[in-house]
């Protein structure tokens, strides 16, 4: 009788444990960066090529760097037609991050628009108006 009771208790514990989705005990909130790229200036005469990158870095290394298609500066959209990208932080890194845009204007040089994504925050919005 006692053996049956112990087996029943073990079976109940196995069922409860197997139905739990997260066995690590970690309930860290998902972190996301919302990128917006646009301009409020008239670059209709500027035919330089430009390439933007979406960028994330922790205090040790770059964790995300994704190039967008090369475009003409005159083709950067206005605020009503802005380019929007949502990206989850790789590995749900909980550290303080540097996030934003880096870009290269061909035959001119490199530049960036970066901001801090504080530890503990779950959403960072990067609105970059290219000038």
N, C-alpha and C positions, 0 to 999 in steps of 0.2 A: 504494500500500500504506500509506504513512504517513498519507494523507488518511483512509483507511478506519479506521485505528487512532484518529485524533483524533476522528472522528465517533462511533465506538463509545464512547470515553471520555466525550464530551459527553452522549451518550444515557444512559449509566449514571448520570452526575451528575444529570441532569434527573429521572430516575426516583427516585433517592434523595432529592433535594430535594423533589419533589412528594409523596412519602409522609410527609414530616415534617409533623406537625400544627401545631406552633408555630414559625413562622418568625421571631418577634420575639426569640427568645433569652431570653425572660422566663419563668421557672418559679416565679412567686410563688404561695405557697399560698393557697387560698381561705379567706376569713375569714367567720365566721358568728356571729350573736348568737342565743342561745336565751333567750326570754322566758318567765317563769312568773308568773302573777298569781293570788293567792288571799288568803284571810283566815283567821285563827285565832280571830277574835273573833265574838261574837254581835251582829249588826246587824239582827236581825229586826224591830225597831221603827223603823228609820231609812229613811224614804221619800224622802230627797233623791235627785235625779238626779245621776249622775256619768258622766263620759266620760274614758276613758283613751286615751292616745296612745302608740304605740311610737316611740321617739326615738333618732336617731343624729346626732352632730355631730362634724366635724373642727375644727381650730383656726381655720378660715375661715368655715365655713357649715354649715347644717343639710343633711345629705345624705339623711335619711329621717325622715319624720314622718307616721305613719299612724294615723288616728282609729279607735277601736273603737266599736261601737254604744253608744248611751247606755243605761245601766241604772240601776236603783235600787241604792243602797248595800246594802240588805238582800239583793240578789240576787248579790252578789259571792260566788263559790263558795268552799267550804272547801278545805283542802289536798288532799283526796282527789279533788276534781273540778276542780282548778285549770285555768285557761286557759293553753294552751301555744302559742307561736308561734316558728318558726324563720325567720330572715331572713338571707340573704346580704348582706354589706356591699356597697352599690352601687358599681359600678366596681372592686370588689376593692381599695378604698382601703386602703393600707398604713400610713397615718398613725395616730398615737395618737388615739383617739376618746373621746367622752363618749356613753354609751348608757344607756337605761333607760326609765322611764315618766314621762310628765307627765300630770296630770289636773286636771280642773275639776269641782268640786262646785257645781252651779248654785245661785245665790243665796248662796253662801258664799265661794268664791274658788278660786285655782289653787295647785297644789303639784306636787311631783316626787319621784322616786326615781331618782337618776342615779349612775353608776359609771364608772370609767376602763377602757377597753379598750386595753391597752398595745400600742404598736408591736411587731410581731413575733409577737404572740399570734394564734392562728388561731380560737380559740373563746372566747366570753364568755358565761357563764351569769348571767342576771339573775333572781333569785328574789325577788319582792316580796310580802311579807305585809302587806296593807293594814291599817292600824290607825287 
